[in-house]
Amino acid sequence: MIDVAESAGFQNQGILDIPLKVGKKVLGYSIVGTDDQIPDYVNDAVFIVTIGHIKDASLRIKLHQKIIDAGGTLATIIASTSHVSKHALIEEGSVIMHRAVVNADASIGRGCIINTFANIEHDANIGDYCHISTGAMVNGNCKVGNETFLGSQSVMVNGIEITAGCVIGAGSLIRRNITQKGIYSGNPTTLKIILP
Ligand SMILES: CC(C)(COP(=O)(O)OP(=O)(O)OC[C@H]1O[C@@H](n2cnc3c(N)ncnc32)[C@H](O)[C@@H]1OP(=O)(O)O)[C@@H](O)C(=O)NCCC(=O)NCCS
């Protein structure tokens, strides 16, 4: 995330983390305080939440909300090496990582991670707080529900829909709509666990 933000022209003013880590450094940048100090920075900085998500987006959402409640602004970051169509929509707090592609008329909701080499094809729609992992292929007209995780190198066939809150394992091939919230994997993709 730091590397991608640098490539997009952001200047890192410091990192907030858990108390045990204050004073340490990440990629040469100091951990200057804890999340409780978010209000101290709202006037001088925009924020990036670097927590990822595989099985549960709740921590990422909680931190986004903490920043919003403090009056802060979430940065929307587009890596210099990615391609985002001028006809695509990227909402606040989302990060488009290196070499990802977001094609024409695609839309990406709030707080998403579109990871390295992921491909969001034309007219596809990614909900809020999704993580589309490295090299995943979301083909044209697909829809991914809020808070869904799509594993590395998964392929969604054109026009497929996945309901909110799902976890799709790495390397899955999704050829049928997924309407039940759960953990899925494999080729063809099958339900492993139903999620509440
Ligand atoms: C789907 C996933 C989250 C499941 O994790 P888990 O709940 O710990 O599941 P387990 O590893 O215990 O596996 C449960 C079963 O599902 C199968 N399975 C898990 N992931 C699978 C996958 N990606 N493809 C095919 N089968 C898979 C396992 O073989 C296992 O079956 P078994 O008990 O018969 O051996 C995890 O395997 C996965 O794919 N994570 C995504 C990794 C990724 O893409 N990271 C990118 C970050 S950018």
The ligand as an SDF file (V2000), in Angstrom:
LIG
                    3D

 48 50  0  0  0  0  0  0  0  0999 V2000
  -10.4880  -20.4720    0.5600 C   0  0  0  0  0  0  0  0  0  0  0  0
   -9.5380  -20.2930    1.7230 C   0  0  0  0  0  0  0  0  0  0  0  0
   -9.7700  -18.9180    2.3610 C   0  0  0  0  0  0  0  0  0  0  0  0
   -9.9380  -21.3920    2.6940 C   0  0  0  0  0  0  0  0  0  0  0  0
   -9.1020  -21.3630    3.7910 O   0  0  0  0  0  0  0  0  0  0  0  0
   -9.4100  -22.3430    5.0350 P   0  0  0  0  0  0  0  0  0  0  0  0
  -10.7880  -22.0680    5.5570 O   0  0  0  0  0  0  0  0  0  0  0  0
   -8.2660  -22.2150    5.9640 O   0  0  0  0  0  0  0  0  0  0  0  0
   -9.5570  -23.7340    4.3590 O   0  0  0  0  0  0  0  0  0  0  0  0
   -8.5970  -24.9970    4.4110 P   0  0  0  0  0  0  0  0  0  0  0  0
   -7.2200  -24.6310    3.9620 O   0  0  0  0  0  0  0  0  0  0  0  0
   -8.7680  -25.6550    5.7470 O   0  0  0  0  0  0  0  0  0  0  0  0
   -9.2570  -25.9020    3.3000 O   0  0  0  0  0  0  0  0  0  0  0  0
  -10.5600  -26.4420    3.4400 C   0  0  0  0  0  0  0  0  0  0  0  0
  -10.8130  -27.3600    2.2750 C   0  0  0  0  0  0  0  0  0  0  0  0
  -11.0160  -26.5770    1.0800 O   0  0  0  0  0  0  0  0  0  0  0  0
  -10.0270  -26.9180    0.0870 C   0  0  0  0  0  0  0  0  0  0  0  0
   -9.5070  -25.6580   -0.4380 N   0  0  0  0  0  0  0  0  0  0  0  0
   -9.1430  -24.5670    0.2540 C   0  0  0  0  0  0  0  0  0  0  0  0
   -8.7470  -23.6030   -0.5590 N   0  0  0  0  0  0  0  0  0  0  0  0
   -8.8590  -24.0830   -1.8050 C   0  0  0  0  0  0  0  0  0  0  0  0
   -8.5750  -23.5310   -3.0820 C   0  0  0  0  0  0  0  0  0  0  0  0
   -8.1430  -22.2710   -3.2130 N   0  0  0  0  0  0  0  0  0  0  0  0
   -8.7990  -24.3040   -4.1670 N   0  0  0  0  0  0  0  0  0  0  0  0
   -9.2700  -25.5720   -4.0350 C   0  0  0  0  0  0  0  0  0  0  0  0
   -9.5320  -26.1500   -2.8390 N   0  0  0  0  0  0  0  0  0  0  0  0
   -9.3300  -25.4050   -1.7410 C   0  0  0  0  0  0  0  0  0  0  0  0
   -8.9260  -27.6620    0.8070 C   0  0  0  0  0  0  0  0  0  0  0  0
   -8.3630  -28.6460   -0.0090 O   0  0  0  0  0  0  0  0  0  0  0  0
   -9.6520  -28.2730    1.9850 C   0  0  0  0  0  0  0  0  0  0  0  0
  -10.2110  -29.4890    1.6110 O   0  0  0  0  0  0  0  0  0  0  0  0
   -9.7120  -30.8400    2.3370 P   0  0  0  0  0  0  0  0  0  0  0  0
  -10.0740  -30.6380    3.7740 O   0  0  0  0  0  0  0  0  0  0  0  0
  -10.4900  -31.8840    1.6350 O   0  0  0  0  0  0  0  0  0  0  0  0
   -8.2410  -30.8870    2.1040 O   0  0  0  0  0  0  0  0  0  0  0  0
   -8.0370  -20.3960    1.3320 C   0  0  0  0  0  0  0  0  0  0  0  0
   -7.6900  -21.7230    1.0220 O   0  0  0  0  0  0  0  0  0  0  0  0
   -7.6960  -19.5360    0.1150 C   0  0  0  0  0  0  0  0  0  0  0  0
   -7.8060  -19.9180   -1.0480 O   0  0  0  0  0  0  0  0  0  0  0  0
   -7.2810  -18.2930    0.4380 N   0  0  0  0  0  0  0  0  0  0  0  0
   -7.0240  -17.3000   -0.5660 C   0  0  0  0  0  0  0  0  0  0  0  0
   -5.5530  -17.0140   -0.6930 C   0  0  0  0  0  0  0  0  0  0  0  0
   -5.3370  -15.8700   -1.6320 C   0  0  0  0  0  0  0  0  0  0  0  0
   -5.8770  -15.8210   -2.7310 O   0  0  0  0  0  0  0  0  0  0  0  0
   -4.5920  -14.8900   -1.1680 N   0  0  0  0  0  0  0  0  0  0  0  0
   -4.3820  -13.6950   -1.9570 C   0  0  0  0  0  0  0  0  0  0  0  0
   -4.1300  -12.4990   -1.1230 C   0  0  0  0  0  0  0  0  0  0  0  0
   -3.8120  -11.1130   -2.1820 S   0  0  0  0  0  0  0  0  0  0  0  0
  1  2  1  0
  2  3  1  0
  2  4  1  0
  2 36  1  0
  4  5  1  0
  5  6  1  0
  6  7  2  0
  6  8  1  0
  6  9  1  0
  9 10  1  0
 10 11  2  0
 10 12  1  0
 10 13  1  0
 13 14  1  0
 14 15  1  0
 15 16  1  0
 15 30  1  0
 16 17  1  0
 17 18  1  0
 17 28  1  0
 18 19  1  0
 18 27  1  0
 19 20  2  0
 20 21  1  0
 21 22  1  0
 21 27  2  0
 22 23  1  0
 22 24  2  0
 24 25  1  0
 25 26  2  0
 26 27  1  0
 28 29  1  0
 28 30  1  0
 30 31  1  0
 31 32  1  0
 32 33  2  0
 32 34  1  0
 32 35  1  0
 36 37  1  0
 36 38  1  0
 38 39  2  0
 38 40  1  0
 40 41  1  0
 41 42  1  0
 42 43  1  0
 43 44  2  0
 43 45  1  0
 45 46  1  0
 46 47  1  0
 47 48  1  0
M  END
$$$$
